[in-house]
Amino acid sequence: MTLSVKPDSLAVIPLGGVMEIGKNMTCYAYNDSMIIVDCGLKFPSEEMPGVDIVIPDIAFLEENKDKLLGVFLTHGHEDHIGALPYFLRKINVPVYGTRLTLGFVSNKLEEHRLLGNAALYEVAAGDVLEAGDFEIEYFQVAHSIPDTCGVVIRTPAGTVVQSADFKFDAHAVNGYNVDLTRLAEIGKENVAAFLCDTTNAEKPGHTGSEKEVGESLDKIIGEAGSRVILAAFASNIHRVQQVVDIAEKYGRRVAIVGRSMIENCRIAQILGYLAIPEGVQIDPADLDAIPPEKTVIITTGSQGEPLSALTQMAAEEHRYVDIIPGDTVIISATPIPGNEAAIINTINRLFALGADVIYPPIHTVHVSGHANREDIRMMLSLLKPRYLVPVHGEPRHFHHFRDLAEGMGWKEEEIFGLSAGDVLEINETGASVTGRVPSGSVLVDGLGVGDVEDVVLRDRFHLSTDGVIIAVLNVDIKNRRLTQPPEIFSRGVAGEDIAESLLEPLPEKIDERLQVVFTDNGSNPEAIKSAVKRVVSRHVYDKTHRHPLIIPIVTEF
């Protein structure tokens, strides 16, 4: 579709990342030019069995790809870069990002065999780029991954600031903090709108410092009598560096375990964001040759992911690491919403194997990379924007952000709770939502992109909760009869003995019902299938109060 916006007006169009956490992607349009900020994915919910990832619907961008001038990335987390391979397959435009961000992007594109055709351009905090009528400035912020930057987007219609994920941390590791001086200068530019990270808008006070985590980890590792295993986000290079430094301090060797952790650490080392002294790192295969009290294992699995290294250790299935009594296991992360049950299950298994498990909020072994209420208040005070657009949050975060902003003097009509696809139009007369563009979610399942629809999800969910019954029927079309009794199979409905007695009466019931169907509808396959579904579902519900998926298979002779 063609975007209908007044001439010389700036359109801000989120295609993801609003009223949800994940799938961050924002389109900015001015006259005949468009740019994109971030291109992220979202991980599937429990209602999406079999789905690998969720990405934004870019149909609107495909229709307007001749106007697109580039993708500007804020940092290297999956919810900001993870959809790039799927985007670049359809729209090949320049991609801009900081050094570490592009390091992770390059690795991802290489896996998808797209790196050779990608145009990647490195930027740094303080750089100012030109793209058509847009001027884009990168400014440094603190987050849980190095090289995170917010962006200032200047157009003839006004200036918009997008915070990226941020927090304030006076003791940030490696000096990565918000550039307060530059933010104050930007705030003097009469900022028209500010897209603000609201992930922690409901949490009071300031976000904790990485220094606190470092001090806590130092104490735990220093006092541990045996092996230490620490699970963290693979992208949290700051945390890895802290653990490496502490391990060296106490004469311990470090093994890095888990595919994504190994890859990210490899890239960070090559690019100079992670320094592991010579002789400190060992191969996981060599762990048995070193006394446990002289080792630290840094691994994936802080979210209880089924295939992660820590989950495999807890299930006694890991190739190199067996949990032994006396191990200290540190979960250096907080649960992403929806992962709580998986993490608790992993923690319980680790305790059962004799490990001492340390995890937040009981211990200070993790701090968020997102701004709490007082950090948000500080950012709003520095930038002094006219309009506010909360992003990177769910409806509850929007509610708390709005309350905070109204308490600071913003009016309700100056705070826009946008949904994906909304068009926020900004010009010299003000700002308002003037329309919508096609938007939504595309489900990625294996090699399939967008071919898993609602009906498929419903069937998968149905199968996972109530099982399936399959009825195979051989029909003599000419004589309108079954050539043999129906064969009935079930999976996931009941135990073998119970299922056998449950299904035993069905062939006779189906045959009786089909005599009527053959008389009324002949050998119509759809009428036969419909009748079989009704007979089977009614019988099973009467006996079990369950609703399994019924699949009739009709073979005609």
PyMOL commands that set and color helices and strands:
alter all, ss='L'
color gray80, all
select helices_A, chain A and resi 59-63+65-67+78-81+84-90+99-111+115-117+173-175+180-187+210-223+237-249+259-271+284-289+292-294+309-314+340-352+373-383+395-407+412-414+454-466+496-503+506-521+525-544
alter helices_A, ss='H'
color red, helices_A
select strands_A, chain A and resi 10-16+25-30+33-37+53-56+68-72+95-97+120-122+128-131+134-140+149-155+158-162+193-197+228-231+253-257+281-282+295-299+328-331+356-358+387-391+422-427+430-436+441-445+448-449+468-476+481-482+487-491+549-556
alter strands_A, ss='S'
color yellow, strands_A
deselect
rebuild
show_as cartoon
